[in-house]
Amino acid sequence: MTANAFERLKERLAEVADLKNAATLLAWDERVMMPPAGAAARADALATVGRLAQERFVSTDVERLLDELRGLEETSAYDSFEASLIRVTRRDFQKASRVPPELVGELRRAAILGLSAWGPAKAESNFEALRPSLEKNLELLQRYIECFDKPEERYDVLLDNYEPGMKTAEVRETFAGLKEELPSLIRAIGEGDDVDASFLSGEFDIDRQRELSLEIVRRFGYTDEEWTLHPTPHAFMSTPGAGDIRLTTTFRPDDLSSLFGTMHEFGHGVYEWGVDRSLARTPLGTGVSLGVHESQSRLWENLVGRSRSFWRFFYPRLQQTFVRQLGAIDDETFYRAVNKVRPSFIRIDADEVTYNMHVILRFEVEQELIDGRLSLADLPAAWNAHMEEYLGVEVPDDTRGVLQDMHWAGGSFGYFPTYSLGNVISVQIWDRLQEDLGDLDERF
Amino acid sequence: MTANAFERLKERLAEVADLKNAATLLAWDERVMMPPAGAAARADALATVGRLAQERFVSTDVERLLDELRGLEETSAYDSFEASLIRVTRRDFQKASRVPPELVGELRRAAILGLSAWGPAKAESNFEALRPSLEKNLELLQRYIECFDKPEERYDVLLDNYEPGMKTAEVRETFAGLKEELPSLIRAIGEGDDVDASFLSGEFDIDRQRELSLEIVRRFGYTDEEWTLHPTPHAFMSTPGAGDIRLTTTFRPDDLSSLFGTMHEFGHGVYEWGVDRSLARTPLGTGVSLGVHESQSRLWENLVGRSRSFWRFFYPRLQQTFVRQLGAIDDETFYRAVNKVRPSFIRIDADEVTYNMHVILRFEVEQELIDGRLSLADLPAAWNAHMEEYLGVEVPDDTRGVLQDMHWAGGSFGYFPTYSLGNVISVQIWDRLQEDLGDLDERF
């Protein structure tokens, strides 16, 4: 009877997973393949598939099955497939059933409208053009927070969507350590700055960059049997199904950032690739949190991809491809250049050290907005003041300031901290790897 | 009240259309983009989305709405949006509700298994390896036919899935005319055959073929805003949403067939492209039948794409791209070569004249199989005898004989006649165009 209930739960979850896979492909295709005129039909298809996935999950059937399965959960080992599946499903169900479908729909619509307003607002450095969308997103998120039992901090509810179980206070504590060390470290590096990275800007043929990117990730484990790599304006990784790992990369004609971007997305991809196939079509068949996901991408991008030993091996190949630009540069100089630390305006272009200050700024500002201590009207000024304080730079316009990222326009508040949590976790994993495997640098 | 019911019907149909669009994209992506290891997850996603589309349509809600809307249908003009939508929906509903969901599932599964058996069977010219799949498909189709009121001919039920409302007897009559004229025409052409087409075989760079294909369809109306073109092993056209027309073409390194293939798929695409946007997300927002669809593809491929006037305009461009191969060939010689008539084994490579005999053969054999007058064991021999009789060729093996097409393996019986109906309709439309617009050749 219970075994039967468990099978029925798995069947329903498989159906929901299929719909989510379909939605993932619809979204991947929209960003990578779809001709622009298909946007309206695609928005409809995505809305319908997303709504059905929600309806099939938040249903009395699932509620009843979860009730029936309490016994099985309690009598199974915590880490067993059965207990884990029931526990995670119950958690997801309890969260999802708290939020009325109308609010889910309103949040989705507001996010789409916000994202379409963000592009032009950013291009024109016009914060006021985006403000109504942000107001709407925040108003809906406040209603979303109200759906749950009173949390210790309101921000906890949002953070939980990206980093399940983590509390704002824990993030604050972790970041306090960074905030104590980083500013003085950044200043110290800045004072002794003698690293020349000027040769990293120049003309770099995009087709060659793509070939090199593929060559690198093939050495990491990419195969044509299970992976794809396509160009996009905003890079991301996507898995529309088990055994189907899709990397995308932004190729710029005037720098080599695509190589690091591809390694970054490979890290996301290989994390999903490593999921046991027996977990496919269940909520266990994906990463556990955005922070852990990011730890994998940062590990491959920074700890492998910016290491001396990696470039000792691969630099000759790069140099021979771009002889004119790099012929006179040796591997040590290149290694130092790709690790250069310098405060800048843009998070996604920031080096490993200053990056976390960009994130801490957003984490703090988000809490002030959610708690009502900062009004949106004052957001650009607050942003700029923090940038001056944390990184010593004067933001010239909102394009390079508060409008640079799309997250808030898309209603994603509570997401940013996961980037720095990923940075922190990646180094912890790396240290452990070093301990367990000996000197990795030697082994490359 | 009725207006309300009509709105509710439209809403439900929009939901079903969204799911079908999602399924269309899942299928397009599988054939064009997906890494091979994604196949299992994709089959699951397609099955779930397909089943939900079916469940949302064949439901008591829709049945009740259709009942409520009888009055509106009867009081609206036959060609009005309201009457047309209700009529077509009622027709689709009545057909779909006759077939038990289990049988739909079995048909789908058998088709997938048959298609996966077809590839290897064809490669090894091993009909017996495919026979069990064909047995299964035919057995299920017999059960499918039994779901409906006794038809005049059992084949009618299958034909109706591709050519709604058409009867086997009507097709037989149309084909009788072709069957009377074509064999003697083919013989007469064969006797006077002096057309040299040898220069159409050779080395033709695939990237150049792709550029030329795009250049041609751009002149026909293809734009990057609404269309895409990708290479595939088996060419097809797909529309995963309004404003999103996807052509695929098979590019072979040793001939120029891709140019005609691309024009063919363009014809399919431009037919869907021409659908009024107000019909999107309704069952009226697509082609009316496969025959009419094929008339558009054959029109662009043959009546435009093999015309003297088209090549008078475009041949210099082609010649200049492939100077080595075509430098010594003038446009008239090229025009005659691409219109050369010669009996051959393979339908998809056949010329305009012999093509229809390939289809008539299949149409006749299908009826014999469905009516139980021919057993599958005797199918290859029957095929070969017909080929000898209709085209005067001796089939050397089943790869180039009964195994050449995938339709039967995928359970598509009743589909083939639409190809020749399309041929016939295309010429009728062309004649009418000539009458209405004057000499089209002059105007090219």
HADDOCK unambig.tbl for C-alpha pairs under 7 A between the chains (distance, minus, plus):
assign (segid A and resid 15 and name CA) (segid B and resid 48 and name CA) 6.27 0.50 0.50
assign (segid A and resid 18 and name CA) (segid B and resid 44 and name CA) 6.44 0.50 0.50
assign (segid A and resid 18 and name CA) (segid B and resid 45 and name CA) 4.45 0.50 0.50
assign (segid A and resid 18 and name CA) (segid B and resid 48 and name CA) 6.50 0.50 0.50
assign (segid A and resid 19 and name CA) (segid B and resid 45 and name CA) 6.53 0.50 0.50
assign (segid A and resid 19 and name CA) (segid B and resid 49 and name CA) 6.86 0.50 0.50
assign (segid A and resid 21 and name CA) (segid B and resid 45 and name CA) 6.78 0.50 0.50
assign (segid A and resid 22 and name CA) (segid B and resid 22 and name CA) 6.95 0.50 0.50
assign (segid A and resid 22 and name CA) (segid B and resid 45 and name CA) 6.27 0.50 0.50
assign (segid A and resid 34 and name CA) (segid B and resid 244 and name CA) 6.99 0.50 0.50
assign (segid A and resid 35 and name CA) (segid B and resid 224 and name CA) 6.40 0.50 0.50
assign (segid A and resid 35 and name CA) (segid B and resid 225 and name CA) 5.37 0.50 0.50
assign (segid A and resid 35 and name CA) (segid B and resid 226 and name CA) 5.17 0.50 0.50
assign (segid A and resid 35 and name CA) (segid B and resid 227 and name CA) 5.99 0.50 0.50
assign (segid A and resid 35 and name CA) (segid B and resid 228 and name CA) 6.70 0.50 0.50
assign (segid A and resid 35 and name CA) (segid B and resid 244 and name CA) 6.04 0.50 0.50
assign (segid A and resid 36 and name CA) (segid B and resid 225 and name CA) 5.38 0.50 0.50
assign (segid A and resid 36 and name CA) (segid B and resid 226 and name CA) 6.52 0.50 0.50
assign (segid A and resid 37 and name CA) (segid B and resid 225 and name CA) 5.67 0.50 0.50
assign (segid A and resid 37 and name CA) (segid B and resid 226 and name CA) 5.23 0.50 0.50
assign (segid A and resid 37 and name CA) (segid B and resid 243 and name CA) 4.95 0.50 0.50
assign (segid A and resid 37 and name CA) (segid B and resid 244 and name CA) 6.33 0.50 0.50
assign (segid A and resid 38 and name CA) (segid B and resid 226 and name CA) 6.88 0.50 0.50
assign (segid A and resid 38 and name CA) (segid B and resid 241 and name CA) 6.15 0.50 0.50
assign (segid A and resid 38 and name CA) (segid B and resid 242 and name CA) 6.10 0.50 0.50
assign (segid A and resid 38 and name CA) (segid B and resid 243 and name CA) 4.74 0.50 0.50
assign (segid A and resid 38 and name CA) (segid B and resid 244 and name CA) 4.63 0.50 0.50
assign (segid A and resid 41 and name CA) (segid B and resid 241 and name CA) 5.21 0.50 0.50
assign (segid A and resid 41 and name CA) (segid B and resid 242 and name CA) 5.91 0.50 0.50
assign (segid A and resid 42 and name CA) (segid B and resid 241 and name CA) 6.68 0.50 0.50
assign (segid A and resid 44 and name CA) (segid B and resid 18 and name CA) 6.45 0.50 0.50
assign (segid A and resid 45 and name CA) (segid B and resid 18 and name CA) 4.46 0.50 0.50
assign (segid A and resid 45 and name CA) (segid B and resid 19 and name CA) 6.53 0.50 0.50
assign (segid A and resid 45 and name CA) (segid B and resid 21 and name CA) 6.78 0.50 0.50
assign (segid A and resid 45 and name CA) (segid B and resid 22 and name CA) 6.27 0.50 0.50
assign (segid A and resid 48 and name CA) (segid B and resid 15 and name CA) 6.26 0.50 0.50
assign (segid A and resid 48 and name CA) (segid B and resid 18 and name CA) 6.50 0.50 0.50
assign (segid A and resid 49 and name CA) (segid B and resid 19 and name CA) 6.86 0.50 0.50
assign (segid A and resid 224 and name CA) (segid B and resid 35 and name CA) 6.41 0.50 0.50
assign (segid A and resid 225 and name CA) (segid B and resid 35 and name CA) 5.38 0.50 0.50
assign (segid A and resid 225 and name CA) (segid B and resid 36 and name CA) 5.38 0.50 0.50
assign (segid A and resid 225 and name CA) (segid B and resid 37 and name CA) 5.67 0.50 0.50
assign (segid A and resid 226 and name CA) (segid B and resid 35 and name CA) 5.18 0.50 0.50
assign (segid A and resid 226 and name CA) (segid B and resid 36 and name CA) 6.53 0.50 0.50
assign (segid A and resid 226 and name CA) (segid B and resid 37 and name CA) 5.23 0.50 0.50
assign (segid A and resid 226 and name CA) (segid B and resid 38 and name CA) 6.89 0.50 0.50
assign (segid A and resid 227 and name CA) (segid B and resid 35 and name CA) 5.99 0.50 0.50
assign (segid A and resid 228 and name CA) (segid B and resid 35 and name CA) 6.70 0.50 0.50
assign (segid A and resid 241 and name CA) (segid B and resid 38 and name CA) 6.16 0.50 0.50
assign (segid A and resid 241 and name CA) (segid B and resid 41 and name CA) 5.21 0.50 0.50
assign (segid A and resid 241 and name CA) (segid B and resid 42 and name CA) 6.69 0.50 0.50
assign (segid A and resid 242 and name CA) (segid B and resid 38 and name CA) 6.11 0.50 0.50
assign (segid A and resid 242 and name CA) (segid B and resid 41 and name CA) 5.92 0.50 0.50
assign (segid A and resid 243 and name CA) (segid B and resid 37 and name CA) 4.97 0.50 0.50
assign (segid A and resid 243 and name CA) (segid B and resid 38 and name CA) 4.75 0.50 0.50
assign (segid A and resid 244 and name CA) (segid B and resid 34 and name CA) 7.00 0.50 0.50
assign (segid A and resid 244 and name CA) (segid B and resid 35 and name CA) 6.05 0.50 0.50
assign (segid A and resid 244 and name CA) (segid B and resid 37 and name CA) 6.34 0.50 0.50
assign (segid A and resid 244 and name CA) (segid B and resid 38 and name CA) 4.65 0.50 0.50
